[in-house]
Amino acid sequence: MLSELSISQFALVEELNLEFSPGLTVITGETGAGKSIMLDALSLALGARSDAGYVRHGAKRADISACFDIRENRAAIDWLTAHELMDEDHCILRRVVAADGRSKAFLNGRPVAASQLKQLAPLLAEIHSQHGHQALLNTAHQLDLIDNIGQLNTLRSSVASYAYQWRNYRKELKLLTANPEEGVARKQLLQYQVSELDALELTEGEIETLEEQQQVLSHAQALISAGEEASSLIDDDDGIRTQLQGAINALTNMPVISSSAETAIELLNTALIHADEATSELRQHLSGVEHNPEALNTVTQRLEAIYAVARKHKVMPEALPSLHLALSDELLALSGIDAQVETLRSAMTEVEDHYYQAAAKLAKARVKAGQTLSSSVNKLFGELAMDGAKLKVEWQTANSSDLSPTGTESVNFMVQTNIGQPFGPLNKVASGGELSRIALAISVVTASVATVPTLLFDEVDVGVGGTTASKIGQLMRKLGVKLQVLSVTHQPQVAAQSHNHWHVSKTTKKGNTHSTLHYLSSDERTEELARMLGGSEVKEQTRANARALLEEVDELTALMH
């Protein structure tokens, strides 16, 4: 239930804080006073599209906060909990609109996207607009009404899910089977390329090893000569090793060996060890180098073959192994395309079967919901001064190869406005006034099965009066017994049925226009009803009529109890 609404710098409102109660609450006032401003502000808090025109002239921003009591609203609690936005027993929706039209949204004090407010909104409140009769001409809207009456949204979501899944499979299938000639050509090219790379049998690190071998084999003679010369300089009779040993012997045989001499002996011994190690490494070097023109030719040919394949594929030689793997994977994928196509077709058939099973259940439930809607609306027609009118819901099977997310049928509301006249589409048979009353009857019926705790009617009683207006008021008051109902109205007969009455007035101060709302006391309410009955000049007779109207409501209420 809506418990509080705070409006700041919005349209003609400078600052307004409202508290709401259960039952039927009406908002009245003269034309142009701003009766719909409250509903516009609430719509914005519920995620409606923002606009710079909402910001009061001269203000930097408009700020709207709506507080809902959700203690008994299980659906809203579950949604908030799932989105980690739950906060005690109340849900506060806030919207801030800057003068440039940009907006920010908050839910229980936390920044959210406006789309999240819009997702939550249907669980908190339902708004019936004065232009609802125009939407009623749209067959898609008619289908939504049927599904709401029958509470079929879960079944409809299941049908939509199968339809979207089927469409995704179809899209994948189209991509796989598009340009089959190109697919065959690509497969043939890949087979040739992979076969060539298979034959090359290039291993990881092979190129680096071959290039090193080529360097050694091509300079074998120079490497051998240099190694032998270095070895003889170290190990010959007059070589470095002999000279180092002689120096060590000379120092060791001195009669007195100083600390410096000892250090010198240690260094010479170290040098001798290094010389021995160098001799060993040179022997190993010489054993690994061979002057072998045949081996050099083999290595060079292998490298040239690798380089040639790399040039053909326009990659570095080192990239050939990864290219080989990528081309093999692509060939494998193309080779399995027939299996993929068959798998997709099988999946499409399975999903299509599920779709038609769910769609058949939905169609059957819709027929029943349509009968409920037409029966309930037809009962209300007499109370709305449309005694000869009847509503009939007609169904047509959709003729399409595509699977529609909304099901296998379309709907059309047909109406008979006078006894003996044929049924016809709403837009061809019903007048503007009749269409408004049909829309109102449907709004009352859909509201009677509403799961949301708050219903808002924005001048849905426009174009009616007298007994019809009284009946509309009685219907709204009846709805207000189990739901919170807010109604903007011009009709005194509707206003008289309310449990709570707010009045909107417009004043001008210091060259600025302001709209304000005031909760009416019992006497003030009588005065407002008198104004609504008699116009701007309230006379004693209209006051008496207003009191009589209120007494009649009290009597009817007493009889109902």
ABEGO torsion letter per residue (X at the ends): XBABBBBBGBEABABBBBBBBBEBBBBBEBBGAGAAAAAAAAAAAAGBBBBAAABBBGBABBBBBBBBBAAABAAAAAAAAAAGABBEABBBBBBBBBAAGBBBBBBGGBBBBAAAAAAAAAAABBBBBAAAAAAAABAAAAAAAAAAAAGAAAAAAAAAAAAAAAAAAAAAAAAAABGAAAAAAAAAAAAAAAAAAAAAGBBBGAAAAAAAAAAAAAAAAAAAAAAAAAAAAAABAABAAAAAAAAAAAAAABABBBAAAAAAAAAAAAAAAAAAAAAAAAAAAAAABBBBAAAAAAAAAAAAAAAAAAAAAGBBAAAAAAAAAAAAAAAAAAAAAAAAAAAAAAAAAAAAAAAAAAAAAAAAAAAAAAAAAAAAAAAAAAAAGBAABBBBBBBBBBBBABBBAAEABBBBBBBBABBGBBBBBAAAABBAAAAAAAAAAAAAAAAAABABABBBBBGAABGBBEAAAAAAAAAAAAAAAABBBBBBBABAAAAAABABBBBBBBBBBGGBBBBBBBBBBAAAAAAAAAAAAAEABBBAAAAAAAAAAAAAAAAAAAAAX
